[in-house]
């Protein structure tokens, strides 16, 4: 979908900080993070709602893989959330730690995002 920010990221038209990618799913750092490692896991296909993703179990397997990896890196529990009306493309938030440490309003700097990407990347 041309106006979807996540579709434009998948297509390479917008920059992102990838944590994980396979043929069906992409995990990127949230540039308006609530904590270090705040990641969004999206299907590459434009699907508006998480519950409509074909192979929902497969999607959650990928989310689980990333969450377990984040837990190893952070040494803390990992929260996950499904919410967000602002972007009509299925996405699941993964947030390492028990609480938010960033404000989620200010955009992280490129340097911060690059350092976090190196730390949490699954490749």
C-alpha positions as CSV (number, residue, x, y, z in Angstrom):
1,X,0.0,0.0,0.0
2,X,1.6,3.2,-1.2
3,X,0.7,5.5,1.8
4,X,1.6,3.0,4.5
5,X,4.8,3.8,6.3
6,X,5.6,0.2,7.1
7,X,5.0,-0.9,3.4
8,X,7.4,1.9,2.4
9,X,10.0,0.6,4.9
10,X,9.6,-3.0,3.6
11,X,10.0,-1.7,0.0
12,X,13.2,0.1,1.0
13,X,11.7,3.6,0.3
14,X,12.2,4.7,3.9
15,X,15.2,4.0,6.1
16,X,14.9,1.7,9.1
17,X,17.0,-0.1,11.7
18,X,16.5,-3.8,11.1
19,X,16.8,-6.3,13.9
20,X,15.5,-9.3,12.0
21,X,14.2,-10.1,8.6
22,X,13.0,-13.2,6.7
23,X,10.8,-13.7,3.6
24,X,7.6,-12.9,5.5
25,X,8.4,-10.7,8.5
26,X,10.5,-7.7,9.4
27,X,11.5,-6.4,12.8
28,X,12.7,-2.8,13.2
29,X,13.6,-0.5,16.0
30,X,10.9,2.0,16.9
31,X,12.4,5.4,16.4
32,X,10.0,6.8,19.0
33,X,11.1,4.1,21.5
34,X,9.9,3.7,25.1
35,X,13.0,1.8,26.1
36,X,16.3,0.5,24.6
37,X,15.5,-2.3,22.1
38,X,11.9,-1.3,21.5
39,X,11.1,-3.3,18.4
40,X,8.2,-3.5,16.0
41,X,7.6,-6.8,14.3
42,X,5.5,-6.5,11.1
43,X,4.4,-8.8,8.3
44,X,5.9,-7.7,4.9
45,X,2.5,-8.1,3.3
46,X,0.2,-5.2,4.0
47,X,-2.4,-6.5,6.5
48,X,-4.2,-4.0,8.6
49,X,-4.9,-6.1,11.7
50,X,-2.6,-8.6,13.6
51,X,-5.5,-11.0,13.9
52,X,-5.9,-11.2,10.1
53,X,-2.3,-12.2,9.4
54,X,-2.3,-15.6,7.6
55,X,-0.4,-18.1,9.6
56,X,-0.8,-16.2,12.8
57,X,1.0,-18.9,14.7
58,X,4.1,-18.5,12.5
59,X,3.9,-14.7,13.1
60,X,3.9,-15.3,16.8
61,X,6.8,-17.8,16.5
62,X,8.9,-15.0,14.9
63,X,7.8,-12.5,17.6
64,X,8.7,-15.1,20.3
65,X,12.2,-15.7,18.7
66,X,12.9,-12.0,18.8
67,X,11.5,-11.5,22.3
68,X,13.7,-14.4,23.7
69,X,16.7,-12.9,22.0
70,X,16.0,-9.5,23.5
71,X,15.6,-11.1,26.9
72,X,19.1,-12.6,26.6
73,X,20.6,-9.3,25.5
74,X,18.8,-7.2,28.1
75,X,18.9,-9.7,31.0
76,X,15.4,-8.7,31.9
77,X,11.8,-9.7,31.1
78,X,10.4,-8.6,27.8
79,X,7.0,-7.0,27.4
80,X,4.9,-7.3,24.2
81,X,1.9,-5.3,23.1
82,X,-0.5,-5.2,20.3
83,X,-1.9,-1.7,19.9
84,X,-1.6,1.3,17.6
85,X,-4.3,2.8,15.5
86,X,-2.0,5.4,14.0
87,X,-0.5,3.0,11.5
88,X,-3.0,0.7,9.8
89,X,-0.5,-2.2,9.3
90,X,-0.2,-5.1,11.7
91,X,2.6,-4.7,14.2
92,X,3.6,-6.1,17.5
93,X,5.7,-4.1,20.0
94,X,8.5,-5.9,21.9
95,X,9.9,-3.9,24.8
96,X,12.8,-5.2,26.9
97,X,12.7,-4.4,30.6
98,X,10.0,-3.9,33.2
99,X,9.4,-0.3,32.6
100,X,9.8,2.5,30.0
101,X,13.1,4.3,30.2
102,X,12.6,6.7,27.2
103,X,9.7,9.1,26.7
104,X,8.4,7.5,23.5
105,X,7.8,11.0,22.1
106,X,11.3,12.2,21.2
107,X,12.8,10.5,18.2
108,X,16.1,8.7,19.0
109,X,19.2,10.0,17.3
110,X,20.8,8.0,14.4
111,X,23.8,7.2,16.6
112,X,21.5,5.9,19.4
113,X,19.6,3.7,16.9
114,X,22.8,2.4,15.3
115,X,24.2,1.4,18.7
116,X,20.9,-0.3,19.8
117,X,20.7,-2.0,16.4
118,X,24.2,-3.5,16.8
119,X,23.3,-4.7,20.3
120,X,19.9,-6.3,19.5
121,X,20.3,-7.5,15.9
122,X,19.6,-11.2,15.3
123,X,21.7,-11.6,12.1
